[in-house]
Amino acid sequence: MSVPDYMQCAEDHQTVLVVVQPMGIVPEDQFFRIYKRISSVSQVSIRDSQRVLFIRYRHHYPPENNEWGDFQTHRKVVGLISVTSCNTAKEWPQTSDRFHGQKEVFGSTLYDSRLLVFGLQGEVAEQQRTDVAFYPSYDDCPDVEKRVEDFVESIFIVLESKRLDRATDKSGDKLQLLCVPFEKKDFVGLDTDSRHYKKRCQGRMRKHVGDLCLQAGMLQDALVHYHMAVELLRSVNDFLWLGAALEGLCSASVIFHYPGGTSGKSGARKPGVSSAADAGKRHRPGAQEVLIDPGALTTNAISADTSTEIGRAKNCLSQEDIIEKYKEAISNYGKYKSAGVIELEACIKAVRVLAIQKRAMEASEFLQNAVYINLGQLSEEEKIQRYSVLSELYELIGFHRKSAFFKRVAAMQCVAPTIPEPGWKACYKLLLETLPGYSLSLDPKDFSKGTHRGWAAVQLRLLHELVYASRRMGNPGLSVRHLSFLLQTMLDFLSDQEKKEVTQSLENYTSKCPGGMEVISLPDGLKLPPVPFTKLPIVRSVSLLNLPASLRPHKVKGLLGQGMSSASPFIYSPITMHSRGDERSKKIGEYLHVSKMSIYSSSVDFESLPAALSLPAESGLYPVTLVGVPRTAGNITINGYHTSVFGVSSDCLLEGLVGVKSSGCMVEVVPSLPRLQLCTSLPRSAHLSSEDLSTSVSLQLFNGETQQLTITLENIGTEMLNTLELTSKTLSTKEKLFGEFLTWDLQDALSHLPLKSGQSVSIPVNISAKLDFSGQENLLHDLNDDGISVTGLPVSSPLRQVLKPRAENKPVGTDASKNEFNHVKTLEAVLTFKYSGGAGEVEGYYRELSLGVRVDVEPSVFFTRVSTLPATSTRQCHLLLDVFNSTEHELTLSAKNNQDLVLHASECQRMAIQVDKFDFDSIPVMDHDALRLATVRQQEEKRQQVQGGLINSTLDIHWTIISFTKGSCPDKTVP
C-alpha cells in the first residue's frame, strides 16, 4: 500500500468502507451535492438489533489499498455507489455495462453495490431493481438517503454472515493463511503442516474475526479476539500481524473510552457501547463477551467453548496501556519496509488519542517518528498533503510554531521546481495560515502594543515569501501591502543594507501599483487592513498652533453664548498643525523623502495644503508645520496626518502614535470674514516683545516732534468689508507723556465702506512725542525764586551769553551732565483695527489687525532752571528760562510775542519772557462730584495738568532745527 490516508483515526476501524464514484459525464457540482447527501448517512441503527453500523465514504480510493483488506478489514471496499447521468433509453445498456465494469475493480471485496441514475424516464426507469435507482433530475431525488440506509443494511447482512462463518470455522487443518500483498511470494514452498504455521494461521484469523466483530458493532467480542490474536501471534513472532492485532486492540479500547471519537470533527459519533457497565449487562445472540485464556485455544481451530475464559483477564486496555500498545504496534510495523503507510497511519491515530489525553510531549514523539517514515517516491501532491497533515496534528497538540513550520514546508512544496505549473495561490494561502504560529498578524496595530513577540528573523523570511508569492500570483497590490507591512513592523530588525533593498523594492512595486489605505479582501474572505507608515517618519509630538493674530476671529462680547468662554478657539483660514518627526537610528539610505505630508481631518470640507520634506539620516527632531484651509463652517476634527512615502499613501491617526498623548482635537470653524492686509509708509521693524502683533513700525523723533504715519488697508479676502474701528493703547512707560501720543481722523476711511475685495483705504495717523522738557525733577517747584539777576537788561530780549554755572549745580559741560541730557527714551503703543463683514458679521464675529508703534525719543531742549522777576506793571512779570540745546544741531527757540533765540549744539542760554500773571485759583480744576470722589493725589495731578496746559497755551514755545529743510522737519511744540 503506497497511498496513506492522513485522516485516519482509531474509530475508523469499526467502519465499513463505501466508495462513491461518478460514472461517465457527471457535472462536478452535481456529483458533490449527491455525495454530500450520501455521506450524511454515516451510521445506521440495524433493525431488530441494538447494534449500529458506521460507514466511511470515499469518492476516490486506490485499488492497491484494497488489497490490504484482509490485514485490516476497514481498508476493504465493501460497498460501491455509482452516480451517473442517462438521458435516453438508448444510453441505458451502455450505462449498465459501465456499472458492471466499475464493480469489477473492487469485485473481490464488494458486499453490495448501487447505481443512481439521473435524467432517465420511461419504461426503463419504471423497472423495479434493488441495485439501481432512477431519478428524473439531480434536484428531484427525495429518497436518496433512504435508499442509502437500505443499502447499508444489506451490507450489514453480508458482514454479519461473514463474521459468523469465520468465528465458527471448523476447517481444522485447512485454515486459510491470510496474507498482505508483499508476503505472498515469501510463503511459497512453506511447510503448511508445521505447528508454527498453524498457529500463525489461527492468530491471523483470530485477528481478522476481531476486525469483523468490531465492524459489526460487537465491541466486547472484538476485544476478546484481539487478545487471543496477540498471544498467538506473539508466540510465533509474526510481528506484522502482531502489530495489527495490537492496533486493533487499541482501536477497540479507544472506542470504549472515547465514544465521541478522536477525529475532532463536529458532530459526535453515537457510541456503540455507552459504558463498561452497560456493555457487561448486554448479551446478544452470537456475541462473545468473554475474557480470554490462551490455554483454552484448540490446536487447530479458532475457538472451542469460550465459557471457561470468563473472568480470567481484562478485556479493555486502560488509557495508559493504549499508548504503550500503540508504541509496540508501531515498533513491529517498523520492522517491515513495505508497511510504512500502516506505520504512518498508526502514528497519526496515536497522536489523536494523545491529543484528547492532553499528553502533548508524547504525541510529539509519535509525530517525530512519522516525519522520518520513508514512504518511497511520493508525488508532489502527496508531499503537500503529508506536510499539511503534520502541521494540523502539531496544531492539535498545541505546538503552534512546529505546526507553522510544516505548513510553510507544504507551501514551498506547492511551487517546487519539479512541478510544471507551480501553485502560487495554494502556496500563498498556506503561507497565510502559518502566520499565527510565528506570532505574526497582518494588522499593524498588534505591533504597537508592548514588546515584539516571536523570532524576527523567521518573521522577516516569511513576509518576504508572502511578497514574492503575491507577486508571482500577479497581484502587485498585495505585494505592496505585505512589503509595507514588513517595513513598518520590522524596521527595527533590518540592517542598513536590508532597509535600502526593501525600500528600493517598494518603490519599484509602487511605480506600477501605488499603495493606499484601502482594505484588501482576499478570495477566502480574509481582509488585509491598511498599513500606515507611522515610523517613516516617527512623529514625537503634535500640537495645534493658533492662527496668526491678524487671522484670528473674535466673538462680540455681547453675543457670547451662555457657558461659552471668550477664549474659545475659533479658526478660519488657514488652520495650522505642527508635527515633529524624529528619525533616530532609522537610516533609510541617506535621506528619507516624504513627497507629501498634510493634515488628516474629518467632518468639515477641508483643503489640506501638502508639505514636502527630506530628512537626513539620524536627523533628530525636525519641526514640520502643516497648513490647511476649511471651506465650510462647522466643527472640524483633526485626526492625524497624511503622508506619501516610497509611493505608499498613509493616513496616520494620532491615537495610534507611540509616545504621542494627543488623540485628536476639535476646532470650531466660523463663517467667512473679510481679510485685510496692512502696509505703512514706514518700513517694518521687529515686533514689540510684549504684544502679539500683525506688524510693527519704529521711528526716531526729537522730544516735541510730530510725524505723520500713513496706514493702507487692502481687502485681500473674498468677503466685503462693512465695519471698521480703530483704537490705540499706549503701553506702560515710566515717562510722563503730555498730550495725545497717536491721533487720527477715521471719517474719510469710513466713507469708502463697504470695501470690496481688492480695494484699499488709507488712514493718516499723527505721532507726537511730547515728554517732560525740564532738566531737573523739581524745576517748577517754586516760581517765586529770584534765580539769577538780570538787572539792566531788556526783559523782552533773550540773554545771549553762556550762563555761569551755579555752585550747587553740576557744570553743564561735564560728561555726567551730557549723559543726563542725551538719554534716549522709548514710547510704545498699539493701534488696533477691528473689522468685520460677510456671513461672519451676521453671526457676531470680527477680526483684528494690530500695528505696533515704537518711538525712540531723543532729547531736544531742556529747561534747566525757571525763575520770575517783577515787571514794571503789577499785572505782569518776567519769566526767566535757562534753555539747554542737547542736540548736535543748531536750533531756534521761539515764543509768542518774543524774539527768536538761536542755540548752538550743547549750548545753554537764558530766555526772558514778559507775561501776565496767572491766577491759578480762579481756574476750575474739576466739578464738585468728581472732586468728592477723587483722592488727594488725583486732585493734585489734575491741578498740575490744568495749570501746565494754561502755561503752554500762553507761552506757545516752539523750536526749529535750522539745518533741516522745510517740510522734512516741521516746527516742534514744547509743552
HUPE-V23083 format. One line per field, one symbol per residue. ss: DSSP state (@ for helix, = for strand, . for the rest). psi: psi as a letter, one per 30 degrees, with the letter a starting at -180 (. if undefined). burial: I if it has 16 or more other ideal C-beta (glycine too) atoms within 10 Angstrom, else O. Layout:
# HUPE-V23083
ss=???
psi=???
burial=???
This chain:
# HUPE-V23083
ss=.........@@@@@=========....@@@@@@@@@@@@...===......=======....@@@@......@@@.=========...@@@@@@@@@@@@@@@@@......=======.....@@@.....====........@@@@@@@@@@@@@@@@@@@@@@@@....@@@......@@@...........@@@@@@@@@@@@@@@@@@@@@...@@@@@@@@@@@@@@@@@...@@@@@@@@@@@@@@@@@@@..................@@@@@@............@@@..........@@@.........@@@@@@@@@@@@@@@...@@@@@@@@@@@@@@@@@@@@@..@@@@@@@@@@@@........@@@@@@@@@@@@@@@@@...@@@@@@@@@@@@@@..........@@@@@@@@@@@.@@@.....@@@@........@@@@@@@@@@@@@@@@@...@@@@@@@@@@@@@@.@@@..@@@@@@@@@@@@@@@@@..=....==.....==......=..========.......===.@@@..........==...========........============...====.======....==========...============..======@@@........=====......=====...=..........========...==========.....=.========...........===..@@@@....=....=========.....=........................=...............@@@@@@@...============.@@@@@..==============..==========.....==========.....====......===....=========...@@@.....@@@@@@..@@@@@@@@@@@@@@@@@@@@.=====..........===.
psi=kfjljfgklefffglkkkkjklkajkkeeeefeeeeeeffifkkkkkglglkkkkkkkfkkkeffffgeeejfffkjfkkjkklkjflfffeeeeeeeeeeeefegeffkellkkjkkfklaeeffkjkffkkkkelffiifgeeeeeeeeeeeeeeeeeeeeeeefgkgfbfgkkjklleffeffgkgkjffleeeeeeeeeeeeeeeeeeeeeggieeeeeeeeeeeeeeeefghieefeeeeeeeeeeeeeeeeifflgfglkjkkkkejeleeeeffkklkfkiilkljfffklfglekbkgfffkgelkeklleefeeeeeeeeeeeeffjefgeeeeeeeeeeeeeeeeefhieeeefeeeeeeegkjgajkleeeeeeeeeeeeeeeeeggieeeeeeeeeeeefffhlffkejkieeeeeeeeeffeefghkkgjfffggjalkkljeeeeeeeeeeeeeeeeffhieeeeeeeeeeeeefgefgkleeeeeeeeeeeeeeffejkkaglkkklegfkkjlljkiffilkkelkkkkllleffkklkkefgklkgkkfgkjkkbklkkkkkkkjhkgijjbeljjjfkklkjlldkjkjkjllkljklkhfakjkkkkkljkfllakkkjfblkljkhgkkkjjkefgkkfjekgllkkkkllkllkkkkllfllllklkffkjlelllllkklkfkkkkkkkkkkjgaflkkekkkkllkklklfkkkkakeklljfeeeffflkjlkfllkkjkkkjkjjakfkflehegejfgkfbkkhkfkkffkljhlkkkkleflkkefleeeeeefgkklkkklkkkjklllafeeegglllkkkjkkkkjjkkdlkjfkkllkklfkffllkjkkjkkjflglklkkllkhllkkkklkhkklkkkkklkkkifffkkelleeeeeflleeeeeeeeeeeeeeeeefeehklkkjefklkefilkkkk.
burial=IOIIIIOIIIIIIIIIIIIIIIIOOIOOOIIIOIIOOIIOIIOIOIOOOOIIIIIIIIOOIOOOIIIIIIIIIIIIIIIIIIIIIIOOOOIIOOIIOOIOOIOOOIOOIIIIIIIIIIIIOOOIIOOOOOOIIIIOOIOOIOOIOOIIIOIIOIIIOOIIOIIOOIIOIOOOOOIOIIIIOOOOOOOOOOOOOOOOIIIIIIIIIIIIIIIIIIIIIIIIIIIIIIIIIIIIIIOIOIIIIIIIIIIIIIIIIIIIIIIOIIOOOOOOIOIIIOOOOOIOOOOOOOIIIIIIIOOIIOOIIIIOOIOOIOOOOOIIIOOOOIIOIIIIIIOIIIOIOOIIIIIIIIIIIIIIIIIIIOIOOOIIOIIOIIOOIOIOOOOIOIIIIIIIIIIIIIIIIOIIOIIIIIIIIIIOIIIOOOOOOIIIIIIIIIIIIIIOIIIIIIOIOOOOOOOOOOOOOIIIOIIOIIIIIIIOOOIIIIIIIIIIIIIIIIIOOIOOOOIOOIIOIIOOIIOOOOIIOOOIOOOOOOOIIIIIIIIIIIIIIIOIOOIOIIIOIIIOOOOOOOOOOOOOOIIIIIIIIOIIIIIOOIIIOOOIOIOOIIIIIOIIOIOIOIIOIOIOOOIOOIOIOIIIOIOOIOOIOIIIIIIIIIIIIIIIOIOOIOOIOOOIOOIIIIIIIIIIOIOIOIOOOOIIOOIOIIIIIIIOIIIIIIIOIOIOIIIOIOIIIOOIOIOIOOOOOOOOIIOOIIOIOOOOIOOOIOIOOOOOIOIOIOIIIIIIIOIOOOIOOOOOOOIOOOOOOOIOOIIOOOIOOOOOOOOIOOOOIOOOIOOOIOIIIIIIIIIIIIOIIOIIIIIIIIIIIIIOIIIIIIIIIIIIIOIOOOOOIIIIIIIIIIIOOOIOIIIOOIOOIOIOOIIIIIIIIIIOOOOOOOOOIOOOOOOOOOOOOOOOOOOOOOOOOOIIOOIOIIIIIOOOOOOOIOOIIII
